[in-house]
């Protein structure tokens, strides 16, 4: 049966009788046609989770099955837009507050300039490019043959203007449109997965130099309240070298999403000189929106990222935060009577996290192009407890962990990425890429710097007990090197015009500057110079180089290095 009635209401979870749907089928509830999804079937009753506010829903209301799972409407017009967790366009204060009628995902009236790239009579396979639409000044939307469709191209629209709902081609008897629908919980198909070995440049030194992620990799950003997760994710969204950015605000505060919108709307894309918004999709499910829509929001976001991946682009999905998504899962499981596991989370939490991060990867698309989806998810553990289930399971499934340290944040060290608790499984691949491209010493510099940071941390804990003056001269120089690395390389101001973004050339120059100064200071001490005299030297030029040198001017850093090393040479 395709219609039933509400038997019981428990917040956003309904029990429906008289309906025999399929698992995960989309249903519509009541006169308002509230969207919901079937999550359990038992004794002739269906349990439905509703992706909207259920105030006014009562027993007896009609529930209608749609015959398909929760789907996202995909097509040109997504870039530059802001959508809710079900990919419905948000516009106007009334809609943002949950009042009024929500518009659809795409503008069905707008006409797009379509240019075919194949001809009638050609044999095309699923995923093949049929034509192109200039979606924005930065991104060309490529109309693809839908998955599962292939054969002879019987007809294709001539060059001209079309809407997203008008047919643009007919392949093997199937009409193809610019707008398509795809189940958000199912990954879009690819020809094959390929090795991810090209680094994703984030423009953040602490990440690119020490804990890199590849295009097609995955990363988690665990951190307690106030450690700077959202700011770091915003920096990655603004400065990483991906083609398309999908930013999902999952259960976060509305003012933070407003800040993201305001900043991205006015930010210039360093690659094109136009607005960054031209290659960004924003999915907002803030804390005042229906709680269960956030459970769908990350699937919606990754589906959009996969769409542009299938067109041949490198996409990055940023989810802030997966902890709020997991809390939505916990709420659903408790209302349906599921036996709780750790801290009340459902027993399938680990599987759900694994399935989500598994949708990242570098692939060969059905059309034969190499493209990728990189997933970066924030983890907001309650009370800063890094051992809680969401954080613990996430660490198992991601390639990189960029752990934020509360002590660093309280000391105003930003980004507060902990060099002792962070890790990257992509280091070996990135080192191979550097070695074969332009920088064979990348891995050696990274290892040297991390060893200095680790030794400096150990020595500082000893110095707090016995005093720095009691340490041998060489170890005091190591402590000096640790300070220079922290202040001159790892710290990076998101508010500075010179330092918010750091390209590879400047990153390399800054790290070489600090390491060269350390080696010269160590040589001075080994040559008999007292460590106290070395510590008294004015090395502020080293720590200020990140601010004084322009992003595209590594030569300025090299000039600073020459002056500092020359002044150190006078001590010999």
Backbone torsions as a table, in degrees:
resi	resn	phi	psi	omega
1	UNK	NA	145.4	-175.9
2	UNK	-103.1	5.9	177.7
3	UNK	-146.6	142.0	177.7
4	UNK	-145.5	-168.4	-178.9
5	UNK	-133.6	150.6	179.6
6	UNK	-68.2	129.1	177.2
7	UNK	-101.2	-37.6	-176.1
8	UNK	-149.3	143.0	179.5
9	UNK	-119.8	126.6	175.1
10	UNK	-132.7	84.0	-176.3
11	UNK	63.2	-126.6	179.8
12	UNK	-84.2	4.1	-178.4
13	UNK	-110.7	129.6	-178.4
14	UNK	-118.4	149.1	166.4
15	UNK	-106.4	128.7	-173.8
16	UNK	-120.9	133.0	176.8
17	UNK	-115.6	156.0	-179.8
18	UNK	82.3	8.0	-178.1
19	UNK	-122.2	133.1	178.4
20	UNK	-120.6	73.3	-178.9
21	UNK	-87.7	-177.4	172.6
22	UNK	-96.9	159.4	175.5
23	UNK	-61.2	138.6	178.5
24	UNK	66.6	16.7	176.3
25	UNK	-76.7	143.5	178.6
26	UNK	-81.6	135.1	178.2
27	UNK	-127.4	164.8	176.8
28	UNK	-122.7	131.7	-171.5
29	UNK	-111.2	127.9	172.1
30	UNK	69.7	-175.7	-179.4
31	UNK	-66.1	-30.1	179.0
32	UNK	-75.7	-7.8	178.7
33	UNK	55.5	48.9	179.2
34	UNK	-66.3	133.1	-178.6
35	UNK	-75.4	139.9	176.7
36	UNK	-147.3	169.6	-176.3
37	UNK	-134.9	136.2	179.5
38	UNK	-76.4	121.9	-177.7
39	UNK	-116.1	-8.8	177.9
40	UNK	-159.4	147.8	176.1
41	UNK	-130.1	124.7	-176.2
42	UNK	-156.6	125.7	175.1
43	UNK	52.9	43.7	176.3
44	UNK	77.8	4.2	177.3
45	UNK	-117.5	147.7	178.7
46	UNK	-109.7	136.1	173.7
47	UNK	-97.9	127.2	-174.2
48	UNK	-121.7	130.9	170.5
49	UNK	-99.4	131.3	-173.5
50	UNK	-101.3	130.5	-178.4
51	UNK	-91.9	42.4	-179.9
52	UNK	-161.3	168.7	176.9
53	UNK	-67.6	128.2	-173.5
54	UNK	-99.0	14.9	175.1
55	UNK	-59.3	128.7	-177.6
56	UNK	97.5	-17.2	176.8
57	UNK	-74.2	134.7	-176.6
58	UNK	-141.4	162.3	176.8
59	UNK	-57.2	138.6	-178.2
60	UNK	102.1	-17.4	178.1
61	UNK	-63.3	145.3	-177.8
62	UNK	-77.1	136.6	175.5
63	UNK	-120.7	124.3	-175.6
64	UNK	-115.3	131.7	177.0
65	UNK	-81.6	143.1	-178.7
66	UNK	-95.4	-17.7	-179.7
67	UNK	88.4	4.7	179.2
68	UNK	-147.4	160.2	178.5
69	UNK	-76.4	177.9	176.4
70	UNK	-61.2	122.6	-175.6
71	UNK	-125.3	154.0	173.6
72	UNK	-108.9	137.1	175.6
73	UNK	-86.5	121.2	-173.6
74	UNK	-116.5	141.0	179.3
75	UNK	169.9	-178.6	178.2
76	UNK	-65.7	143.3	-177.9
77	UNK	113.2	-5.1	177.5
78	UNK	-74.9	-40.1	-177.5
79	UNK	-64.1	135.5	-179.4
80	UNK	85.9	-3.1	-177.3
81	UNK	-102.3	164.3	173.9
82	UNK	-122.4	132.6	-171.1
83	UNK	-131.7	160.9	175.7
84	UNK	-85.8	-173.3	-175.1
85	UNK	-64.7	-17.3	177.9
86	UNK	-104.7	15.1	179.4
87	UNK	64.8	36.6	170.0
88	UNK	-97.7	133.7	-173.6
89	UNK	-64.7	135.5	175.7
90	UNK	-100.7	130.8	177.6
91	UNK	-156.6	127.3	177.3
92	UNK	91.6	148.3	-177.0
93	UNK	-63.3	-37.7	-177.9
94	UNK	-62.5	-40.7	179.8
95	UNK	-68.8	-42.0	179.9
96	UNK	-60.3	-30.9	179.6
97	UNK	-87.7	0.0	176.8
98	UNK	94.1	7.0	179.9
99	UNK	-103.4	156.9	175.1
100	UNK	80.7	176.9	-177.1
101	UNK	-90.1	134.7	-179.0
102	UNK	-87.9	133.1	176.7
103	UNK	-72.0	166.0	179.2
104	UNK	-72.6	-179.9	-178.1
105	UNK	-68.4	-47.9	-174.9
106	UNK	-113.8	153.0	175.3
107	UNK	-80.4	109.4	-175.8
108	UNK	-81.8	-4.0	-179.5
109	UNK	-99.4	-32.9	-177.0
110	UNK	-59.5	140.0	179.6
111	UNK	-104.9	134.0	-177.2
112	UNK	-111.4	143.2	177.7
113	UNK	-78.0	111.0	-175.5
114	UNK	-103.8	133.3	177.7
115	UNK	-124.3	113.0	178.9
116	UNK	-71.0	148.9	177.9
117	UNK	-120.4	0.9	174.8
118	UNK	-129.9	170.7	-176.4
119	UNK	-122.2	155.0	177.3
120	UNK	-58.8	138.0	-177.3
121	UNK	99.3	-15.2	178.2
122	UNK	-70.9	150.9	172.5
123	UNK	-90.3	122.7	-178.7
124	UNK	-124.0	148.8	179.2
125	UNK	-110.3	168.5	178.4
126	UNK	-59.3	138.0	-179.4
127	UNK	87.7	-6.8	-179.7
128	UNK	-69.6	150.2	-179.7
129	UNK	-83.4	125.0	178.6
130	UNK	-95.0	-36.8	-177.4
131	UNK	-168.9	178.9	-175.4
132	UNK	-131.2	148.2	176.7
133	UNK	-132.7	130.6	176.8
134	UNK	-75.8	86.5	-175.8
135	UNK	-65.4	-48.0	174.7
136	UNK	-138.5	179.6	178.7
137	UNK	-68.9	-20.1	-176.5
138	UNK	-99.3	-29.8	-171.0
139	UNK	-127.2	131.6	173.0
140	UNK	-95.7	122.6	176.4
141	UNK	-79.9	126.9	-178.9
142	UNK	-105.9	118.9	177.9
143	UNK	-75.9	123.6	-173.6
144	UNK	-111.6	153.0	169.4
145	UNK	-68.2	126.5	-175.8
146	UNK	-61.5	151.1	174.8
147	UNK	-56.9	138.2	-179.6
148	UNK	87.6	-1.0	-178.9
149	UNK	-117.8	140.3	177.1
150	UNK	-173.9	168.6	-179.8
151	UNK	132.2	-151.7	-178.5
152	UNK	-79.7	134.8	175.6
153	UNK	-79.7	101.0	-174.9
154	UNK	-76.4	-32.1	-178.5
155	UNK	-159.3	144.8	174.5
156	UNK	-140.9	141.4	-177.7
157	UNK	-64.9	141.8	176.4
158	UNK	-71.3	170.0	178.1
159	UNK	-61.4	131.0	-177.4
160	UNK	163.4	-165.7	-176.2
161	UNK	-100.5	135.8	179.4
162	UNK	-138.7	158.8	171.7
163	UNK	-93.9	172.1	-177.2
164	UNK	-73.0	-15.9	-176.7
165	UNK	-102.3	-6.3	178.0
166	UNK	-83.7	142.0	177.4
167	UNK	-63.2	138.6	175.3
168	UNK	-112.8	-12.8	-179.8
169	UNK	-165.0	164.6	173.7
170	UNK	-133.9	117.8	-175.6
171	UNK	-120.3	117.4	178.0
172	UNK	56.2	34.7	179.6
173	UNK	86.0	-0.5	-179.8
174	UNK	-106.6	127.5	177.1
175	UNK	-77.8	139.4	-179.3
176	UNK	-116.5	134.7	178.1
177	UNK	-121.9	166.4	175.4
178	UNK	-66.2	-36.8	179.1
179	UNK	-89.1	131.3	176.2
180	UNK	-132.4	162.1	177.1
181	UNK	-118.2	140.4	-178.5
182	UNK	-139.7	133.9	176.8
183	UNK	-62.6	123.3	-171.0
184	UNK	-70.1	-23.7	-178.0
185	UNK	-85.8	-2.1	-179.0
186	UNK	-112.7	127.5	179.9
187	UNK	-66.7	140.9	176.8
188	UNK	-72.1	143.5	-173.8
189	UNK	-73.5	152.4	176.4
190	UNK	-134.2	165.0	178.5
191	UNK	-71.9	-45.8	178.7
192	UNK	-167.8	158.5	172.3
193	UNK	-89.2	141.6	178.7
194	UNK	-121.2	164.7	-176.8
195	UNK	-67.6	128.0	177.6
196	UNK	-87.5	110.1	-177.1
197	UNK	-136.9	4.2	177.9
198	UNK	-99.5	124.8	-177.1
199	UNK	-68.6	145.0	170.9
200	UNK	-89.0	116.8	-179.5
201	UNK	-80.3	116.9	179.4
202	UNK	-96.3	-16.2	-175.8
203	UNK	80.0	3.3	179.1
204	UNK	-108.5	118.5	-171.8
205	UNK	-61.0	-40.8	-177.6
206	UNK	-60.6	-28.2	-179.5
207	UNK	-90.0	-52.2	-173.9
208	UNK	-66.5	-36.1	-176.3
209	UNK	-83.8	-34.0	-169.7
210	UNK	-115.8	-35.7	-176.3
211	UNK	-134.4	66.4	-173.6
212	UNK	-72.9	154.6	173.4
213	UNK	-121.4	145.4	179.4
214	UNK	-90.0	161.8	171.2
215	UNK	-67.7	118.6	-174.1
216	UNK	100.9	1.7	177.4
217	UNK	-88.3	-169.4	178.8
218	UNK	-143.0	147.6	-177.7
219	UNK	-145.1	149.2	175.0
220	UNK	-120.0	145.9	179.4
221	UNK	-122.3	82.6	177.6
222	UNK	-81.5	142.0	178.4
223	UNK	-177.8	148.3	179.0
224	UNK	-75.4	179.7	-179.3
225	UNK	-62.5	132.7	176.0
226	UNK	84.0	7.0	-178.9
227	UNK	-88.3	-5.7	173.9
228	UNK	97.9	26.1	-180.0
229	UNK	-61.4	-50.8	-174.8
230	UNK	-63.6	-40.9	179.1
231	UNK	-63.6	-41.8	179.4
232	UNK	-64.1	-42.6	179.0
233	UNK	-65.0	-37.3	177.2
234	UNK	-65.0	-38.6	177.3
235	UNK	-62.7	-41.6	177.8
236	UNK	-64.0	-43.1	179.6
237	UNK	-61.3	-37.9	-175.2
238	UNK	-79.1	-31.3	-167.5
239	UNK	-119.0	-10.9	-177.3
240	UNK	-68.4	157.0	-173.0
241	UNK	-93.3	28.4	173.4
242	UNK	-74.7	161.5	178.3
243	UNK	-79.5	-39.8	-175.6
244	UNK	-131.4	137.0	178.0
245	UNK	-114.5	129.2	172.5
246	UNK	-116.5	112.7	-176.8
247	UNK	-107.7	118.2	-178.7
248	UNK	-108.5	113.3	173.1
249	UNK	-90.7	98.6	-169.6
250	UNK	-104.1	93.9	176.2
251	UNK	77.9	12.8	179.9
252	UNK	-86.0	173.3	-178.4
253	UNK	-68.0	142.9	-176.9
254	UNK	-63.6	-33.2	-179.4
255	UNK	-67.5	-30.5	177.3
256	UNK	-68.5	-41.9	177.0
257	UNK	-64.9	-36.5	176.9
258	UNK	-62.8	-39.2	177.2
259	UNK	-64.0	-41.1	178.3
260	UNK	-60.1	-47.4	-179.7
261	UNK	-59.8	-45.9	-176.3
262	UNK	-65.2	-42.1	-178.1
263	UNK	-70.1	-47.2	-177.6
264	UNK	-67.1	-35.1	-178.8
265	UNK	-63.1	-29.0	-178.7
266	UNK	-105.7	4.9	-174.6
267	UNK	-89.9	137.2	178.7
268	UNK	-86.6	134.0	177.2
269	UNK	-73.5	118.6	-177.4
270	UNK	-64.7	-19.1	-178.1
271	UNK	-86.0	-35.9	-175.2
272	UNK	-110.7	-17.0	-175.9
273	UNK	77.8	2.6	178.0
274	UNK	-107.4	-167.9	-176.5
275	UNK	-72.5	139.4	176.0
276	UNK	-65.0	-26.4	-179.3
277	UNK	-61.3	-20.2	-179.4
278	UNK	-65.9	-15.4	178.0
279	UNK	-130.3	31.2	-177.3
280	UNK	-129.1	137.7	172.4
281	UNK	-118.1	129.6	-178.7
282	UNK	-112.3	123.2	176.0
283	UNK	-111.3	114.3	-174.5
284	UNK	-112.9	118.3	169.3
285	UNK	-130.6	79.2	-173.2
286	UNK	-74.1	174.2	-172.3
287	UNK	-66.3	-16.7	179.0
288	UNK	-94.5	2.8	179.1
289	UNK	-96.9	167.1	-178.2
290	UNK	-51.0	130.1	-171.4
291	UNK	-64.3	-36.4	-175.2
292	UNK	-78.3	-16.7	175.3
293	UNK	-67.3	-24.7	178.2
294	UNK	-70.3	-26.2	176.3
295	UNK	-64.8	-33.0	179.0
296	UNK	-86.3	-19.8	-169.5
297	UNK	-63.6	-38.4	-177.8
298	UNK	-72.8	-30.8	175.0
299	UNK	-69.1	-38.8	176.4
300	UNK	-61.4	-45.6	-178.7
301	UNK	-62.2	-43.8	-177.9
302	UNK	-71.2	-27.6	176.0
303	UNK	-66.6	-41.1	176.3
304	UNK	-63.0	-42.6	178.8
305	UNK	-61.8	-39.8	179.2
306	UNK	-67.0	-32.2	177.0
307	UNK	-58.7	-49.4	-178.9
308	UNK	-73.5	-27.8	172.0
309	UNK	-60.8	-43.8	-178.6
310	UNK	-64.8	-20.9	175.5
311	UNK	-81.8	-5.7	179.1
312	UNK	103.5	10.7	-178.4
313	UNK	-97.6	158.0	170.7
314	UNK	-93.3	117.1	-176.6
315	UNK	-112.9	149.1	175.8
316	UNK	-123.8	127.4	174.6
317	UNK	-104.9	125.8	177.9
318	UNK	-115.5	120.3	-178.2
319	UNK	-114.0	118.3	-178.3
320	UNK	-128.1	96.0	5.0
321	UNK	-135.3	158.1	-179.8
322	UNK	-70.8	-20.0	177.5
323	UNK	-65.7	-39.0	178.0
324	UNK	-67.5	-34.0	175.5
325	UNK	-64.6	-42.8	179.2
326	UNK	-65.3	-33.8	177.2
327	UNK	-65.0	-34.2	175.7
328	UNK	-65.3	-40.6	175.8
329	UNK	-60.6	-40.4	-179.4
330	UNK	-65.1	-39.5	179.9
331	UNK	-64.7	-42.4	179.5
332	UNK	-63.5	-46.2	-176.8
333	UNK	-63.6	-36.1	179.8
334	UNK	-70.4	-35.4	-179.3
335	UNK	-74.0	-25.5	180.0
336	UNK	-91.5	0.6	177.6
337	UNK	80.4	15.7	178.9
338	UNK	-69.8	141.0	179.2
339	UNK	-64.8	128.4	-177.2
340	UNK	-76.4	152.1	173.4
341	UNK	-106.7	-140.3	-176.9
342	UNK	-58.8	128.1	175.4
343	UNK	52.2	30.1	176.1
344	UNK	84.7	-6.0	179.2
345	UNK	-70.6	153.9	178.6
346	UNK	-66.4	156.3	-178.9
347	UNK	-64.4	-23.3	-178.9
348	UNK	-90.0	14.9	-178.3
349	UNK	-59.1	-46.6	-178.4
350	UNK	-61.8	-41.3	179.4
351	UNK	-65.5	-39.0	179.6
352	UNK	-65.7	-42.2	177.6
353	UNK	-64.2	-42.9	180.0
354	UNK	-62.6	-42.5	-179.3
355	UNK	-64.6	-36.6	179.2
356	UNK	-66.7	-52.7	-177.2
357	UNK	-69.7	-22.0	178.1
358	UNK	-67.3	-18.6	179.7
359	UNK	-78.0	-2.5	169.2
360	UNK	-79.7	166.5	176.0
361	UNK	144.4	157.1	172.7
362	UNK	-97.1	130.8	-170.9
363	UNK	-135.2	165.1	165.3
364	UNK	-103.3	118.6	-174.2
365	UNK	-70.9	170.3	177.9
366	UNK	-61.9	-23.9	178.1
367	UNK	-86.9	-5.1	176.9
368	UNK	97.2	4.5	-179.3
369	UNK	-90.9	151.8	172.9
370	UNK	-89.7	126.9	-177.8
371	UNK	-152.3	175.6	-173.4
372	UNK	-154.4	159.1	166.6
373	UNK	-126.1	120.9	175.9
374	UNK	-106.5	131.4	-178.3
375	UNK	-112.4	127.4	175.2
376	UNK	-123.1	117.6	-177.7
377	UNK	-121.4	133.9	175.7
378	UNK	-84.6	148.1	176.0
379	UNK	-124.2	123.5	-177.3
380	UNK	-114.4	82.2	-175.9
381	UNK	-69.3	135.6	177.9
382	UNK	-59.9	128.9	179.3
383	UNK	68.5	12.5	-179.4
384	UNK	73.2	17.0	-178.6
385	UNK	-79.0	104.7	-176.2
386	UNK	-76.8	-4.2	179.5
387	UNK	-98.6	1.8	-179.2
388	UNK	-67.5	161.7	-167.3
389	UNK	-58.2	-42.4	-176.3
390	UNK	-62.2	-48.3	-179.9
391	UNK	-66.1	-41.7	-177.9
392	UNK	-64.6	-43.8	179.9
393	UNK	-70.2	-38.5	-178.4
394	UNK	-60.8	-40.3	179.4
395	UNK	-59.1	-27.0	-179.6
396	UNK	-73.6	-26.4	-168.4
397	UNK	-108.5	-8.9	-178.1
398	UNK	-101.7	160.2	178.7
399	UNK	-83.5	-31.0	-176.8
400	UNK	-131.0	145.6	174.0
401	UNK	-125.5	116.9	176.7
402	UNK	-106.4	83.6	-173.5
403	UNK	-79.1	130.5	179.8
404	UNK	-98.0	133.1	-173.9
405	UNK	-102.2	128.1	-178.3
406	UNK	-64.7	-37.8	-179.7
407	UNK	-63.9	-39.4	176.8
408	UNK	-65.4	-41.9	-179.8
409	UNK	-63.9	-42.7	179.6
410	UNK	-68.0	-24.2	175.8
411	UNK	-86.4	8.5	179.5
412	UNK	62.8	33.7	173.8
413	UNK	-97.8	106.4	-178.5
414	UNK	-124.6	143.8	-8.3
415	UNK	-67.3	143.9	-173.1
416	UNK	-83.7	46.1	-179.1
417	UNK	-76.4	121.0	-178.7
418	UNK	-78.1	122.6	179.2
419	UNK	-77.9	-14.3	179.4
420	UNK	-93.6	-25.4	-176.1
421	UNK	-108.4	-6.8	179.2
422	UNK	-90.0	161.0	-178.0
423	UNK	-157.4	162.1	176.7
424	UNK	-147.9	126.6	175.1
425	UNK	-87.1	-2.8	-178.2
426	UNK	-96.3	2.7	-175.1
427	UNK	-58.7	-45.4	-177.0
428	UNK	-62.2	-42.4	179.9
429	UNK	-66.6	-42.0	179.9
430	UNK	-66.5	-37.7	177.6
431	UNK	-62.6	-40.9	176.8
432	UNK	-62.5	-40.3	179.5
433	UNK	-63.9	-43.7	178.3
434	UNK	-64.1	-40.2	-177.1
435	UNK	-65.0	-34.6	-178.3
436	UNK	-89.9	-7.7	-178.4
437	UNK	-104.0	-70.0	-171.9
438	UNK	-150.3	-7.7	-170.3
439	UNK	-140.1	78.3	-177.7
440	UNK	-67.7	-15.7	-178.5
441	UNK	-92.8	5.9	-176.0
442	UNK	-58.1	-49.0	-176.9
443	UNK	-65.2	-38.4	-179.2
444	UNK	-66.7	-41.5	178.2
445	UNK	-64.0	-42.8	179.8
446	UNK	-61.3	-46.7	-178.3
447	UNK	-63.9	-40.6	179.5
448	UNK	-62.5	-45.7	-178.1
449	UNK	-65.6	-43.5	179.5
450	UNK	-64.9	-35.2	178.3
451	UNK	-67.0	-39.7	177.3
452	UNK	-63.8	-42.4	179.4
453	UNK	-62.8	-42.4	179.6
454	UNK	-65.2	-44.8	179.4
455	UNK	-65.0	-39.1	-180.0
456	UNK	-64.6	-40.0	177.2
457	UNK	-61.5	-43.6	-179.7
458	UNK	-64.3	-43.2	-177.6
459	UNK	-69.5	-34.4	-180.0
460	UNK	-66.8	-35.3	176.7
461	UNK	-66.5	-34.4	176.4
462	UNK	-71.7	-40.5	-178.9
463	UNK	-63.0	-30.4	178.0
464	UNK	-66.7	-23.0	179.7
465	UNK	-91.4	-43.8	-172.6
466	UNK	-110.5	-8.7	-177.5
467	UNK	91.7	140.9	-177.5
468	UNK	-64.3	-30.8	-178.6
469	UNK	-67.0	-16.0	179.9
470	UNK	-84.8	-9.6	-177.9
471	UNK	-83.0	153.5	173.9
472	UNK	-61.2	153.7	-175.0
473	UNK	-58.0	-41.0	-177.0
474	UNK	-63.8	-38.1	-179.7
475	UNK	-71.4	-30.1	175.7
476	UNK	-67.4	-34.3	175.5
477	UNK	-67.7	-36.3	176.3
478	UNK	-62.3	-40.2	176.2
479	UNK	-62.7	-39.1	177.0
480	UNK	-62.5	-41.9	178.9
481	UNK	-63.0	-40.1	177.1
482	UNK	-60.7	-40.6	178.9
483	UNK	-65.9	-42.3	179.4
484	UNK	-63.6	-39.0	178.1
485	UNK	-65.1	-43.1	-179.2
486	UNK	-64.9	-46.7	-173.6
487	UNK	-85.3	-29.8	-174.9
488	UNK	-97.3	-19.0	-176.4
489	UNK	-122.9	-54.0	-172.0
490	UNK	-72.6	-38.2	178.2
491	UNK	-70.1	143.0	-179.2
492	UNK	-155.7	123.5	-175.5
493	UNK	-89.2	124.4	177.6
494	UNK	-75.9	-9.0	-178.2
495	UNK	-101.4	-2.2	-176.7
496	UNK	-93.5	134.0	178.1
497	UNK	-65.7	-31.8	-178.8
498	UNK	-87.3	-22.4	-168.9
499	UNK	-118.4	-9.4	-178.7
500	UNK	-61.0	-36.6	179.0
501	UNK	-125.1	131.7	-179.1
502	UNK	-126.5	108.2	-179.8
503	UNK	-72.5	168.5	-174.4
504	UNK	-56.3	-40.3	-178.0
505	UNK	-61.1	-44.3	179.0
506	UNK	-70.8	-37.2	176.6
507	UNK	-56.7	-49.0	-178.9
508	UNK	-62.7	-42.1	-177.7
509	UNK	-65.2	-40.8	-179.9
510	UNK	-65.8	-43.2	179.7
511	UNK	-66.2	-41.1	177.8
512	UNK	-63.6	-37.1	178.4
513	UNK	-58.5	-50.4	-177.6
514	UNK	-66.0	-42.9	-178.7
515	UNK	-66.3	-38.4	178.3
516	UNK	-66.6	-40.6	177.5
517	UNK	-63.5	-40.9	178.2
518	UNK	-61.4	-46.7	-178.3
519	UNK	-62.3	-38.0	179.0
520	UNK	-68.5	-41.9	178.3
521	UNK	-63.8	-40.3	178.4
522	UNK	-64.3	-39.5	178.4
523	UNK	-64.9	-37.8	178.6
524	UNK	-62.5	-44.9	-179.1
525	UNK	-65.8	-42.3	178.4
526	UNK	-66.8	-24.0	177.6
527	UNK	-84.0	-0.1	175.7
528	UNK	113.0	-7.5	178.6
529	UNK	-70.3	136.1	179.5
530	UNK	-69.4	143.6	-178.8
531	UNK	-62.7	-32.8	-179.8
532	UNK	-60.5	-37.7	179.9
533	UNK	-68.1	-38.6	177.7
534	UNK	-65.9	-40.5	-179.3
535	UNK	-66.1	-26.2	-179.6
536	UNK	-79.5	-9.3	-178.1
537	UNK	-65.5	146.6	177.1
538	UNK	-84.0	100.8	179.3
539	UNK	-107.9	23.0	-179.5
540	UNK	-63.5	-26.0	177.9
541	UNK	-62.8	-30.2	179.6
542	UNK	-69.6	-46.2	-177.3
543	UNK	-76.0	-20.2	179.1
544	UNK	-91.3	-6.9	-174.9
545	UNK	-59.9	-34.5	-179.5
546	UNK	-64.2	-26.8	179.6
547	UNK	-92.4	-35.8	-174.9
548	UNK	-79.7	-28.1	-179.8
549	UNK	-89.4	136.2	178.1
550	UNK	-69.2	157.2	-178.3
551	UNK	-56.2	-36.7	-176.5
552	UNK	-100.2	25.7	-175.8
553	UNK	-129.9	68.1	176.7
554	UNK	-66.2	-20.6	177.7
555	UNK	-63.3	-32.6	177.9
556	UNK	-64.6	-37.0	176.3
557	UNK	-66.0	-39.6	178.9
558	UNK	-63.7	-36.7	177.4
559	UNK	-65.6	-40.9	177.0
560	UNK	-62.1	-42.2	179.5
561	UNK	-60.8	-42.5	-179.6
562	UNK	-63.2	-41.1	-179.3
563	UNK	-67.4	-43.8	-178.5
564	UNK	-66.1	-43.7	-179.9
565	UNK	-65.5	-34.6	177.3
566	UNK	-65.4	-40.6	178.8
567	UNK	-67.2	-35.1	176.4
568	UNK	-67.8	-32.8	178.7
569	UNK	-63.8	-23.4	179.3
570	UNK	-69.9	-16.4	-179.8
571	UNK	-83.3	-12.8	-176.4
572	UNK	-71.5	NA	NA
